[in-house]
Amino acid sequence: MPNIETGERPKVERLAYTIKEACQASTYSEAHIYRLMASGKLRYSKAGRRTVIPASALRNLIEGEAA
């Protein structure tokens, strides 16, 4: 719900990223993201046809604590 005084919406912590969003957030290429997923180093889930990467999995990968 927007703040009545400023009209701004509160920041909501992202729970998951699409492949493209994960690329933007991490600066990894799309091909590299897919390689990490295929090798099991990056956790992901399928939601119908959509692939989502948990924010925690991406954060752990970047911080050096890959799955």
Secondary structure as GFF3:
##gff-version 3
##sequence-region A 1 67
A	DSSP	beta_strand	16	17	.	.	.	ID=ss1
A	DSSP	alpha_helix	19	26	.	.	.	ID=ss2
A	DSSP	alpha_helix	30	39	.	.	.	ID=ss3
A	DSSP	beta_strand	45	47	.	.	.	ID=ss4
A	DSSP	beta_strand	50	54	.	.	.	ID=ss5
A	DSSP	alpha_helix	55	62	.	.	.	ID=ss6
###
